[in-house]
């Protein structure tokens, strides 16, 4: 690792530039010292949009994420009649209207659209058809569709339990008690909870097994209560009483999962990075990142200005159950191959059902760069070895683009294939990343 010599670079939002699908990952010839801002949380933005669409009046969503996943959510709600307009400062104004079909919903690769919108579609009048990118048809969704049927929804999926499917809304949904196997994704429960106050009997959701990424369920609870919804959580059980969803002007937190590669850059280069606006408290699973980075040898300091991560001369391997924060696995795996000792990540079988099978993809790509990587049913064992540059495939997965960028800071010659897929959550990631390193977005020189 390189020793630190600091001179702060401030990286703020940049204009989105066209990025080749084979992006040369910027290599850091010296320790990075930067202050970085990241866009709003995808998870909070799409939850806020859903809740605003079924609220009792107009809501303003301030500093939302504007990326492919949230654009798809906006388009889905507009297709069902919700009025969403641009406000000042990049905000969205959401005015509820009578939900209606027929409508076509393009889920793209967005699990939040696939799982959050169907319960709302059941409250519409008319047929709402769901489909998206090829991979969306493979993402687990059968438990949600089965639950909606049990609660009174009319759904046509020809027995697939997956997209494409049609929700034939009747303008109401009875609701009631239902058991959901959400071992594949906490979103299968979240979608029901977010819309449940509008069901005639509300909903009581019982988990049919362990639920990954539990902080997202806490996020639901907090956001519902902010809007006056009566929710009674117990271990493995959530009860939402029928009632009004109050309109609320909400400000979205920075996306801590998207902040992860920038924070990791401090360790990868032996430098220092401050993530501006990091919240003092949060329900985002990315809030576990400082704990993980500290275990790997970083010094993390949280203040009202943000989170400052300082790397040292080495990176330590860790043994961690990441079941609560599976989105962090790609970036932490990239750091693990740069460490001075092995790492073991477990508890994340569910990330095999994300944009790609992330466990298999990481094992394949990191091994091809020289590391010794073993797949576990629910994770990875990583043994660092000498690394070399190569083309790093990303399988249409935005988090793999970010992981490859972290690796490229310390390993010359990493080319990131399919880099444009990062637009799913951060369209200008290559520009902000290159600016942090002090290069242009092509990776070919000083900025």
BANU-360276 format. One record per residue (C-alpha): residue in three letters; x, y, z. Coordinates in pm, whole numbers, padded with zeros to 5 digits, always signed. Example, Ala and Ser with C-alpha at 12.3 -4.5 7.8 and 13.67 -1.06 7.14 Angstrom:
REM residues 2
Ala+01230-00450+00780/Ser+01367-00106+00714/
REM end
This chain:
REM residues 447
Unk+00000+00000+00000/Unk+00112+00354-00064/Unk+00176+00600+00216/Unk-00057+00896+00256/Unk+00019+01248+00138/Unk-00297+01455+00157/Unk-00426+01745-00051/Unk-00807+01744-00064/Unk-00999+01713-00390/Unk-01371+01788-00371/Unk-01583+01569-00598/Unk-01933+01702-00651/Unk-02209+01605-00897/Unk-02089+01612-01256/Unk-02257+01618-01593/Unk-02317+01263-01713/Unk-02089+01177-02004/Unk-02110+00887-02244/Unk-01899+00601-02111/Unk-01775+00319-02325/Unk-01895-00028-02230/Unk-01525-00109-02194/Unk-01410+00148-01940/Unk-01042+00151-01838/Unk-01060+00164-01460/Unk-00861+00461-01328/Unk-00544+00354-01144/Unk-00441+00559-00840/Unk-00068+00631-00855/Unk-00085+00802-00515/Unk-00309+00798-00207/Unk-00646+00957-00271/Unk-00764+01251-00061/Unk-01111+01362-00159/Unk-01450+01481-00042/Unk-01729+01309-00231/Unk-02104+01361-00253/Unk-02326+01075-00368/Unk-02686+01087-00492/Unk-02996+01000-00294/Unk-03081+00653-00169/Unk-03251+00437-00432/Unk-03433+00241-00161/Unk-03567+00553+00009/Unk-03654+00728-00317/Unk-03863+00441-00452/Unk-04036+00385-00118/Unk-04115+00757-00095/Unk-04260+00750-00448/Unk-04487+00454-00368/Unk-04611+00611-00044/Unk-04668+00949-00210/Unk-04874+00784-00486/Unk-05122+00641-00233/Unk-05119+00937+00009/Unk-05402+01177+00091/Unk-05252+01473-00092/Unk-04948+01603-00282/Unk-04596+01529-00154/Unk-04258+01675-00242/Unk-03960+01440-00261/Unk-03640+01640-00225/Unk-03295+01535-00356/Unk-03424+01202-00488/Unk-03205+00966-00681/Unk-03250+01023-01053/Unk-03125+00706-01218/Unk-03268+00419-01418/Unk-03433+00239-01123/Unk-03611+00547-00994/Unk-03705+00665-01344/Unk-03869+00326-01400/Unk-04063+00372-01077/Unk-04181+00717-01182/Unk-04287+00583-01522/Unk-04473+00293-01360/Unk-04673+00520-01130/Unk-04744+00768-01409/Unk-04869+00481-01627/Unk-05130+00408-01358/Unk-05243+00771-01343/Unk-05028+00928-01070/Unk-04919+01285-01148/Unk-04545+01332-01097/Unk-04387+01662-01198/Unk-04044+01819-01162/Unk-04006+02065-00878/Unk-03725+02302-00785/Unk-03382+02174-00696/Unk-03431+01840-00868/Unk-03731+01747-00653/Unk-04039+01556-00760/Unk-04395+01665-00679/Unk-04625+01363-00651/Unk-05000+01419-00667/Unk-05215+01108-00616/Unk-05489+01039-00868/Unk-05736+00754-00913/Unk-05519+00455-00999/Unk-05621+00295-01324/Unk-05529+00067-01612/Unk-05474-00055-01867/Unk-05104+00010-01826/Unk-04767-00141-01907/Unk-04499-00139-01636/Unk-04137-00177-01746/Unk-03948-00312-01443/Unk-03612-00303-01622/Unk-03382-00476-01373/Unk-03534-00297-01073/Unk-03642-00531-00795/Unk-03816-00241-00621/Unk-04043-00189-00923/Unk-04103-00563-00959/Unk-04203-00603-00591/Unk-04338-00263-00477/Unk-04570-00175-00765/Unk-04791-00490-00792/Unk-04961-00433-00453/Unk-05041-00077-00567/Unk-05163-00211-00903/Unk-05409-00431-00713/Unk-05568-00106-00586/Unk-05609+00027-00941/Unk-05899-00037-01175/Unk-05789-00224-01484/Unk-05517-00453-01610/Unk-05155-00367-01529/Unk-04893-00575-01711/Unk-04540-00618-01569/Unk-04227-00715-01760/Unk-03873-00587-01806/Unk-03520-00690-01895/Unk-03453-01059-01951/Unk-03297-01106-01606/Unk-03607-00966-01431/Unk-03793-01281-01535/Unk-03547-01482-01322/Unk-03567-01270-01007/Unk-03768-01433-00724/Unk-04127-01309-00716/Unk-04356-01610-00672/Unk-04406-01553-00294/Unk-04533-01198-00355/Unk-04774-01301-00630/Unk-04904-01588-00416/Unk-04952-01352-00119/Unk-05142-01099-00329/Unk-05374-01371-00455/Unk-05439-01483-00099/Unk-05521-01121-00007/Unk-05776-01099-00290/Unk-05585-00990-00601/Unk-05653-01125-00950/Unk-05316-01210-01109/Unk-05237-01388-01435/Unk-04886-01532-01466/Unk-04949-01868-01639/Unk-04797-02046-01341/Unk-04455-01882-01376/Unk-04450-01703-01043/Unk-04240-01443-01224/Unk-04257-01171-01488/Unk-04428-01125-01721/Unk-04757-01116-01531/Unk-05078-00911-01522/Unk-05247-00766-01213/Unk-05618-00709-01281/Unk-05704-00444-01027/Unk-06055-00400-00897/Unk-05996-00066-00723/Unk-05969-00236-00384/Unk-05797-00522-00206/Unk-05940-00710+00091/Unk-05613-00768+00275/Unk-05577-00984+00583/Unk-05315-01225+00715/Unk-05060-01396+00491/Unk-04737-01593+00527/Unk-04457-01499+00288/Unk-04135-01688+00218/Unk-03904-01388+00180/Unk-03574-01574+00208/Unk-03499-01459-00148/Unk-03553-01087-00081/Unk-03690-00861+00191/Unk-03858-00667-00091/Unk-04123-00942-00108/Unk-04243-00825+00234/Unk-04170-00457+00182/Unk-04402-00433-00118/Unk-04694-00557+00089/Unk-04621-00335+00389/Unk-04588-00015+00187/Unk-04935-00044+00030/Unk-05111-00222+00318/Unk-05275+00079+00484/Unk-05491+00109+00173/Unk-05610-00253+00194/Unk-05959-00286+00343/Unk-05836-00494+00636/Unk-05476-00386+00628/Unk-05230-00673+00637/Unk-05056-00904+00880/Unk-04743-01047+00718/Unk-04576-01349+00875/Unk-04227-01437+00757/Unk-04203-01796+00637/Unk-03830-01810+00713/Unk-03529-01587+00779/Unk-03545-01255+00593/Unk-03223-01107+00450/Unk-03137-00738+00456/Unk-03350-00676+00766/Unk-03259-00304+00788/Unk-03481-00244+00485/Unk-03778-00363+00692/Unk-03683-00108+00958/Unk-03675+00151+00680/Unk-04034+00058+00591/Unk-04145+00094+00951/Unk-03984+00437+00990/Unk-04119+00574+00664/Unk-04470+00441+00727/Unk-04483+00589+01076/Unk-04363+00926+00944/Unk-04677+00926+00729/Unk-04913+00834+01012/Unk-04951+00465+00926/Unk-05012+00237+01225/Unk-04769-00055+01198/Unk-04709-00309+01474/Unk-04385-00503+01421/Unk-04289-00818+01607/Unk-04005-01061+01536/Unk-04096-01229+01208/Unk-04437-01057+01191/Unk-04564-00714+01079/Unk-04919-00584+01114/Unk-05033-00273+00927/Unk-05374-00134+01018/Unk-05597+00013+00748/Unk-05601+00390+00733/Unk-05475+00702+00562/Unk-05125+00751+00430/Unk-05052+01117+00505/Unk-04882+01330+00244/Unk-04531+01423+00349/Unk-04253+01638+00208/Unk-03946+01417+00247/Unk-03573+01468+00197/Unk-03384+01161+00077/Unk-03059+01055+00245/Unk-02745+00991+00038/Unk-02726+00632-00087/Unk-02484+00455+00146/Unk-02452+00148-00078/Unk-02342+00375-00362/Unk-02106+00553-00121/Unk-01933+00222-00042/Unk-01683+00219-00333/Unk-01580+00579-00264/Unk-01520+00500+00103/Unk-01335+00182+00005/Unk-01103+00390-00213/Unk-00938+00518+00105/Unk-00831+00164+00197/Unk-00739+00063-00157/Unk-00495+00356-00188/Unk-00391+00421+00170/Unk-00563+00757+00146/Unk-00853+00951+00290/Unk-01207+01003+00162/Unk-01494+01197+00321/Unk-01848+01105+00218/Unk-02038+01432+00256/Unk-02380+01418+00420/Unk-02345+01070+00569/Unk-02633+01058+00820/Unk-02561+01035+01193/Unk-02833+00768+01219/Unk-02989+00564+00939/Unk-03200+00260+00857/Unk-03002+00196+00538/Unk-02811-00135+00540/Unk-02513+00059+00407/Unk-02490+00206+00756/Unk-02292-00110+00845/Unk-02008+00001+00616/Unk-01797+00190+00876/Unk-01799-00120+01099/Unk-01679-00338+00810/Unk-01411-00094+00693/Unk-01283-00049+01048/Unk-01244-00425+01080/Unk-01040-00419+00759/Unk-00799-00161+00901/Unk-00955+00176+00827/Unk-01005+00460+01069/Unk-01363+00588+01038/Unk-01483+00915+01188/Unk-01847+01021+01169/Unk-01938+01387+01221/Unk-02210+01628+01122/Unk-02020+01689+00800/Unk-02005+01328+00692/Unk-01803+01009+00722/Unk-01424+01029+00686/Unk-01245+00703+00608/Unk-00866+00687+00634/Unk-00670+00388+00509/Unk-00345+00257+00646/Unk-00046+00074+00504/Unk-00228-00259+00483/Unk-00578-00406+00451/Unk-00686-00684+00688/Unk-00903-00977+00586/Unk-01224-01030+00782/Unk-01478-01299+00862/Unk-01823-01140+00843/Unk-02189-01241+00820/Unk-02328-00983+00577/Unk-02688-01105+00576/Unk-02806-00760+00686/Unk-02603-00576+00422/Unk-02561-00798+00117/Unk-02528-00499-00119/Unk-02184-00433+00034/Unk-02042-00771-00069/Unk-01904-00671-00414/Unk-01704-00375-00284/Unk-01583-00559+00026/Unk-01478-00854-00191/Unk-01272-00617-00406/Unk-01095-00494-00093/Unk-01051-00852+00032/Unk-00837-00951-00268/Unk-00607-00658-00179/Unk-00574-00765+00185/Unk-00284-00930+00365/Unk-00494-01220+00499/Unk-00798-01426+00390/Unk-01160-01314+00419/Unk-01483-01507+00453/Unk-01824-01353+00376/Unk-02138-01552+00463/Unk-02514-01508+00508/Unk-02572-01376+00155/Unk-02724-01662-00043/Unk-02994-01416-00152/Unk-02750-01212-00363/Unk-02749-01498-00612/Unk-03092-01364-00712/Unk-02990-01001-00763/Unk-02912-00839-01099/Unk-02686-01140-01152/Unk-02567-01428-00934/Unk-02324-01203-00751/Unk-02150-01485-00565/Unk-02070-01672-00886/Unk-01980-01355-01076/Unk-01740-01229-00809/Unk-01575-01570-00778/Unk-01527-01588-01156/Unk-01393-01237-01210/Unk-01174-01204-00901/Unk-01024-01549-00962/Unk-00945-01449-01320/Unk-00751-01150-01178/Unk-00533-01388-00977/Unk-00706-01422-00639/Unk-00804-01759-00490/Unk-01181-01739-00447/Unk-01407-02021-00330/Unk-01782-02010-00368/Unk-01990-02105-00064/Unk-02365-02169-00089/Unk-02415-01842+00098/Unk-02096-01648+00035/Unk-01729-01640-00055/Unk-01388-01733+00084/Unk-01114-01508-00058/Unk-00740-01574-00030/Unk-00528-01289-00163/Unk-00264-01369-00425/Unk-00068-01152-00671/Unk-00312-00979-00903/Unk-00298-00870-01265/Unk-00503-00652-01495/Unk-00763-00792-01732/Unk-01112-00723-01864/Unk-01355-00750-01571/Unk-01705-00856-01680/Unk-01995-00705-01485/Unk-02298-00907-01603/Unk-02530-00605-01629/Unk-02479-00545-01255/Unk-02413-00192-01130/Unk-02250-00308-00806/Unk-01995-00516-00999/Unk-01896-00203-01194/Unk-01829-00033-00861/Unk-01634-00331-00727/Unk-01417-00343-01039/Unk-01347+00029-01004/Unk-01218-00027-00649/Unk-00994-00308-00770/Unk-00864-00092-01054/Unk-00734+00167-00809/Unk-00465-00078-00695/Unk-00427-00308-00997/Unk-00319-00153-01325/Unk-00489-00264-01644/Unk-00840-00342-01518/Unk-01091-00284-01797/Unk-01456-00277-01688/Unk-01691-00444-01934/Unk-02050-00325-01950/Unk-01969-00016-01744/Unk-02273+00174-01869/Unk-02498-00050-01657/Unk-02395+00160-01356/Unk-02662+00407-01472/Unk-02905+00184-01283/Unk-02821+00374-00965/Unk-02554+00636-01050/Unk-02539+00756-01411/Unk-02236+00980-01352/Unk-02036+00728-01148/Unk-01746+00709-01400/Unk-01710+01088-01402/Unk-01718+01127-01024/Unk-01483+00830-00982/Unk-01231+00963-01232/Unk-01241+01307-01073/Unk-01171+01151-00734/Unk-00863+00981-00879/Unk-00761+01294-01072/Unk-00818+01161-01426/Unk-01064+01217-01704/Unk-01352+00970-01742/Unk-01169+00772-02011/Unk-00905+00673-01755/Unk-00642+00816-01983/Unk-00499+01125-01817/Unk-00519+01406-01568/Unk-00848+01588-01527/
REM end
